[in-house]
Amino acid sequence: MENGGPGSETLSLNLLVTRGVIASRLNLTQEHFSRILHELSDVGLIQVNGLCLTIPSLECLSTYQFE
């Protein structure tokens, strides 16, 4: 875990399986999971680079409400 500054926690993950496998394990279609990742990325809550996922602020992500 990396520290992104006072009061924030940054988390970087290297996924060991594809996003398709993760979607399946979450009982989501791959398309739905992709839309979720895209929405979170658009609002700056995650950064996706291949199988590397970075969450700049766990606090902000934990309070995000999907519409």
C-alpha distances in whole Angstrom, upper triangle without the diagonal:
4,7,9,12,14,14,11,8,6,5,7,9,12,14,17,20,21,21,25,24,21,24,26,24,24,28,27,29,27,29,28,24,24,26,23,20,23,23,20,19,23,22,18,16,15,15,16,17,19,17,13,12,10,10,11,11,11,14,16,15,16,19,21,24,25,29
4,6,9,12,12,10,7,5,6,7,11,13,17,19,22,23,23,27,26,23,26,29,27,26,30,29,31,29,30,29,25,25,26,24,21,23,23,20,19,22,21,17,15,14,14,16,17,19,18,14,13,10,10,9,10,11,14,16,16,17,20,21,24,26,29
4,6,8,9,7,5,5,8,10,14,17,20,23,25,26,26,29,29,26,28,31,29,28,32,31,33,31,32,30,27,27,28,25,22,24,24,20,20,22,20,17,15,15,16,18,19,22,21,17,15,12,11,9,9,11,12,14,15,17,19,20,24,26,29
4,7,8,6,6,5,9,11,15,18,21,24,26,26,25,29,29,26,28,31,30,28,32,31,32,30,31,29,26,26,26,23,21,22,22,18,17,19,17,14,13,13,14,17,18,21,21,17,15,11,10,7,7,10,11,12,14,16,17,18,22,24,27
4,6,6,7,9,12,15,18,21,24,27,30,30,29,33,33,30,31,34,33,31,35,34,35,34,34,32,29,29,29,26,24,25,24,21,20,22,20,16,16,16,17,21,22,25,25,21,19,15,13,10,10,12,12,13,16,17,18,20,24,26,29
4,6,8,11,14,17,21,24,27,30,32,33,31,35,35,31,33,36,34,32,36,35,37,36,36,34,31,31,31,28,26,27,26,22,22,24,21,18,17,19,20,23,25,28,27,24,21,18,15,12,11,13,12,14,16,17,18,20,24,26,29
4,7,10,13,17,20,24,26,29,31,31,30,33,33,29,31,34,32,30,33,33,35,34,34,32,29,29,29,26,24,26,24,20,21,23,20,17,16,17,19,23,25,28,27,23,20,17,14,12,9,10,9,11,14,14,14,17,20,23,26
4,7,10,13,16,20,22,25,27,28,26,29,29,26,27,31,29,27,30,29,32,30,30,28,26,26,26,22,21,22,21,17,18,20,17,14,12,14,16,19,21,24,23,20,17,13,10,8,6,7,7,9,11,12,13,15,19,21,24
4,6,10,13,17,19,22,24,25,23,27,27,23,25,28,26,25,28,27,30,28,29,27,24,24,24,21,19,21,21,17,17,20,17,14,12,12,14,17,19,22,20,17,14,11,8,7,5,6,7,10,11,11,14,15,19,21,25
4,7,10,14,16,19,21,22,21,24,24,21,23,26,25,23,27,26,28,26,26,25,22,22,22,19,17,19,19,15,15,17,16,13,10,10,11,14,15,18,17,13,11,7,6,5,5,6,9,11,11,12,15,16,19,21,24
4,7,10,12,16,18,19,18,21,21,18,20,23,21,20,24,23,25,23,24,23,20,20,21,18,16,18,18,15,14,18,17,14,11,10,10,12,14,16,14,11,8,6,5,7,8,7,11,12,11,13,16,16,20,21,24
4,7,10,13,15,16,16,19,19,17,19,22,21,20,24,23,24,22,23,22,19,18,20,18,15,17,18,15,14,18,17,14,12,10,9,10,11,12,11,7,6,4,6,8,11,11,14,15,13,15,19,18,22,22,26
4,6,9,11,13,13,16,16,13,16,19,17,17,21,20,22,19,21,21,17,17,19,17,14,17,18,15,15,19,19,16,14,11,10,10,10,11,8,6,5,6,8,11,13,13,16,17,15,16,20,19,22,22,26
4,6,9,10,11,15,14,13,16,18,17,18,21,21,21,19,21,21,17,17,20,18,15,18,20,17,16,20,21,18,17,13,12,10,10,9,6,5,6,9,12,15,17,16,20,20,18,20,23,22,25,24,28
4,6,7,8,11,10,9,12,14,14,15,18,17,18,15,18,18,15,15,18,16,14,17,19,17,16,20,21,19,17,14,13,11,10,9,5,6,7,11,13,16,18,17,21,21,18,20,23,22,24,23,26
4,7,9,12,10,10,13,14,13,15,18,18,19,16,19,20,17,17,20,19,17,20,22,20,20,24,25,23,21,18,17,14,13,11,7,9,11,14,17,20,22,21,24,25,22,23,26,25,27,26,29
4,7,8,6,7,10,11,11,13,15,15,16,13,16,17,14,15,18,17,15,18,21,20,20,23,25,23,21,18,17,14,14,11,8,11,12,16,18,21,23,22,25,25,22,23,26,25,26,25,28
4,5,5,7,9,10,11,13,14,14,13,10,13,15,12,12,15,15,13,16,19,18,18,21,23,22,20,17,16,12,12,9,7,11,12,16,18,21,23,22,26,25,22,23,26,24,25,23,26
4,5,5,6,9,10,10,12,11,10,7,10,11,8,8,12,11,10,12,15,15,15,18,20,19,17,14,14,11,12,9,8,11,11,14,16,20,21,20,23,22,19,20,23,21,22,20,22
4,5,5,6,9,10,10,9,8,5,9,10,8,9,12,13,12,14,17,17,17,20,22,22,21,18,17,14,15,12,11,14,15,18,20,23,25,23,26,25,22,23,25,23,23,21,23
4,5,5,6,9,10,10,10,8,12,13,10,12,15,15,14,17,19,19,20,23,24,24,22,19,19,16,17,14,12,15,15,19,20,24,25,23,26,26,22,23,26,24,24,22,25
4,5,5,6,9,9,10,8,12,12,8,11,14,12,12,15,17,16,17,20,21,21,19,16,17,14,16,14,11,13,13,16,17,21,22,20,23,22,18,19,22,21,21,19,22
4,5,5,6,5,6,5,9,8,6,8,11,10,11,14,15,15,17,19,21,21,19,17,17,15,17,15,13,16,15,18,18,22,23,21,23,22,19,19,22,20,20,17,20
4,5,5,6,7,7,11,11,9,12,14,14,15,17,19,19,20,23,24,25,22,20,21,19,20,18,16,18,18,21,22,25,26,24,26,26,22,22,25,23,22,20,22
4,5,8,10,10,14,13,11,14,16,15,15,19,20,19,21,24,25,25,22,20,21,19,21,19,16,18,17,20,21,24,25,22,25,25,21,21,23,22,22,20,23
4,5,9,10,13,11,9,12,14,12,13,17,17,17,19,22,22,22,20,18,20,18,20,19,17,18,17,19,19,23,22,20,22,22,18,18,20,19,18,17,19
4,7,9,12,10,10,13,14,13,15,18,19,19,21,23,24,25,22,21,23,21,23,21,19,21,20,23,22,26,26,23,25,25,21,21,23,21,20,18,20
4,6,8,6,6,10,11,10,12,15,15,16,18,20,21,22,20,19,20,18,21,19,18,20,18,21,21,24,25,23,24,23,20,20,22,19,18,16,17
4,5,5,6,9,10,11,13,14,16,17,18,20,22,23,21,20,21,18,20,18,18,20,19,22,22,26,26,25,27,25,22,23,24,21,20,17,19
4,6,5,6,9,10,11,12,14,15,16,18,20,21,20,18,18,15,17,15,15,17,17,20,21,24,25,24,26,25,21,22,24,21,21,18,19
4,5,5,6,9,10,10,12,14,15,16,19,20,19,18,18,16,17,16,16,19,18,20,21,24,25,24,26,24,21,22,24,21,20,16,17
4,5,5,6,9,10,11,12,14,15,17,19,17,16,17,16,18,17,17,19,17,20,20,23,23,22,24,22,18,20,20,17,16,13,14
4,5,5,6,9,10,11,12,14,16,17,15,14,15,13,15,14,14,16,14,16,16,20,20,19,21,20,16,17,19,16,16,13,15
4,5,5,6,9,10,10,12,14,15,15,13,13,11,13,12,13,14,13,16,16,19,20,20,22,20,17,19,20,17,17,14,16
4,5,5,6,9,10,10,12,14,14,13,14,13,15,15,16,17,15,17,17,19,20,20,21,19,16,18,19,15,15,11,13
4,5,5,6,8,10,11,12,11,11,12,12,15,15,16,16,13,15,14,17,17,16,18,16,12,14,15,12,12,9,11
4,6,5,6,9,10,11,9,8,9,8,11,12,12,12,10,11,11,14,15,15,17,15,12,14,16,13,14,12,14
4,6,5,6,9,10,10,9,9,9,12,13,14,14,12,13,13,15,17,17,19,16,14,17,17,14,15,12,14
4,5,5,6,9,9,9,11,11,15,16,17,17,14,14,13,15,16,16,17,14,12,15,15,11,11,9,10
4,6,5,6,5,6,8,10,13,15,16,15,11,11,10,11,12,12,14,11,8,11,12,9,10,9,12
4,5,5,6,5,6,7,11,13,14,13,10,10,10,11,12,14,15,13,11,14,15,12,14,13,15
4,5,8,8,9,11,14,16,18,16,14,13,13,13,14,16,17,14,13,16,16,13,14,12,14
4,6,8,10,12,16,18,19,18,15,13,12,12,12,14,14,11,10,13,13,10,11,11,13
4,6,7,10,13,17,17,15,12,10,9,8,9,12,13,10,9,13,13,11,14,14,16
4,7,10,14,16,16,14,11,9,6,7,7,8,10,7,6,10,10,8,11,12,15
4,7,10,13,13,10,7,6,5,6,8,9,12,10,8,12,13,11,14,14,17
4,7,10,11,8,6,5,7,8,11,12,15,13,12,15,17,15,18,17,20
4,6,7,6,5,7,9,11,14,15,18,17,14,17,19,17,19,18,21
4,6,5,6,8,12,14,17,18,21,20,18,21,23,21,23,22,25
4,5,8,11,14,17,20,20,23,22,20,23,25,23,25,23,26
4,6,10,13,16,19,19,22,22,19,21,24,22,24,23,26
4,7,10,13,16,16,20,19,17,19,22,21,23,23,26
4,7,10,12,12,16,15,13,16,18,17,20,19,22
4,6,9,10,13,13,11,14,17,16,19,19,22
4,6,6,10,9,8,11,13,13,16,17,20
4,7,9,8,9,12,13,13,17,18,21
4,5,5,6,9,10,11,15,17,20
4,6,5,6,9,10,14,16,19
4,5,5,7,9,12,15,19
4,5,5,6,10,13,16
4,5,5,9,11,14
4,6,9,11,15
4,6,10,13
4,7,10
4,6
4
